[in-house]
Amino acid sequence: MKSMIVMQTDFGFGGGCAMRGTCLMVDPELEVFDGNHQIPKFNVASAARNLMMMVPYWPSGTVFVSVVDPGVGTSRRASVARLKNGSFVVSPDNGSLSRLADMPGIEEIRVIDETRNRLKGTEKTSIFHGRDLFAYCGARLASGIIDFEGVGPAYPVSEIVRLKADTYYAEEGFVSGYFFDWMAAFGNMETNIAIEAGEQAGFSVGEKLRVTVTNRLTGKVHFDDLAGFYPSFGWVPLGAPVVYNSSDGVLGVGLNKEDFARTYGVGVGENWQVQIRRPSAEDSDGAAEEARSHSIREEK
C-alpha cells in the first residue's frame, strides 16, 4: 500500500501546486494533500509546532513534506526523519523537527542523497528545494520506489537541530508569553502559553481577564482590555474579545466573528508580548460600567 503525502510550506499554494505536480509525476497514483501552505514566512518554530499538531491525526506511514526553509541552498541538511509512530517527515533539518523529537519521537534520520533523489534537470538552481528535492524525494519514498535506507546516509538523531525551549510564565492570576501563531483565515491569535498554565493561574470559565498585547521593539501597546474566558467564540457578543483554550493546546485570543490580528495590527514572534491576568478592582469597576452601558444600548 502506498503512503499518503501531506505538505506544509510558508510560500502559498502557488509553490505548493508545483510540489504536488512533482509528486504526481513520480507516481500519478499517489494521494497528495495540502496540509498548510500559510505558515508565517521563515517561521521555523511555527513549522515545528504545526507538524506536532498534524502528525497525530494522520495514519502511520504518512509522508509529511514540510518546507519552511530560510536557509535553502546553504549547508543546512536536507533530511528525512522516521518517526516512532511509523510516519516520515521530509524537511530541512533547521529546527522544524524540534517538537517531533519529543513527541512522538524520532527513531532515525537520513540526509537526502541528491545524486539519486533530486528531480532531474534542476541541478543548476538552488532556491526551490521544496519542489526539486523534498517533494521529489518524498514522492519516491511514498510510492515505494525507494525505501528509507534509499534516502541517503544516516546521521545521529542527537545532531538534529533543536530550537531553544519555548518559555512562558505563570503564577496565580497571571500568565505571560507571546503570540506564537495565528489562524490566517479568521485572524485569531495563538499564544505560546499552554492551557495548563491557565489552569495553574486559576482562570475560570466565564470570568473576565485583562489582556495586554505589547510590541517589545516599539513599546506600543496594541491591545489592553478585558476579555471573557470562554470555551469558544459564540459565548461573547459580536466583535467582543475572547480568551479560549485552542485546539493546539495553548491559550488563544480572538474576536467573535471579527479579525483580531488586523483590527489591532498585531503579528507573531517573540516581540509580540502577551500578558493575561485576573483584573484588579479598578478593572472590575470598568467592566461593570461597560456591561451597564451595553445593557442600556441593548434596551434602546
Order of alpha helices (4+ residues) and beta strands (2+ residues): beta-alpha-beta-alpha-beta-beta-beta-beta-alpha-beta-beta-beta-beta-alpha-beta-beta-beta-beta-alpha-beta-alpha
